[in-house]
Amino acid sequence: MDLSSSTLWWLLAGALIAAELATGTFYLLMLALGCAAGALAAHTGLGSTAQIVVGALVGMAATALWHLKRARQPRSAPAESNRDVNLDIGQTVIVRAWGEDGSAQVSYRGASWSAAFDGVGTPAPGPHAIVAVRGSQLVLAPAPPR
């Protein structure tokens, strides 16, 4: 069985797509685009060297463009302070008293939690907003006025 060069390019593109599905590495899809471009170059009758050059240029360009697109996107907040990950972020608790070390015990969701102050100045009793959760400790800042 003699495979044409375009068939080999399509098989390589399919293998890269399968590898991307197995690993979740989106960059492999960009390389698969390069292989598809190589296959299209083979379909148009270009020689082997031209096919490789076209496939390499398209694959590199797609990878570089995807990398630049991802670099320009804003980074999400760390999981400990990301409201999309932890729905406790932004909730209000009442602090009865602060310790000298800037820690407190607060009641939240029917349990007693250790809390740390993450605001400016000296912590004062009253309403505070949860800004992060570190393990079993709530990180609090003064609640904004309502």
HELIX and SHEET records of a PDB file:
HELIX    1   1 SER A    5  THR A   23  1                                  19    
HELIX    2   2 TYR A   27  HIS A   43  1                                  17    
HELIX    3   3 SER A   48  ARG A   72  1                                  25    
HELIX    4   4 ALA A   79  SER A   81  5                                   3    
SHEET    1   A 5 THR A  92  VAL A  95  0                                        
SHEET    2   A 5 GLY A 126  ARG A 134 -1                                        
SHEET    3   A 5 GLN A 137  PRO A 142 -1                                        
SHEET    4   A 5 ALA A 111  PHE A 117  1                                        
SHEET    5   A 5 SER A 103  TYR A 108 -1                                        
END                                                                             
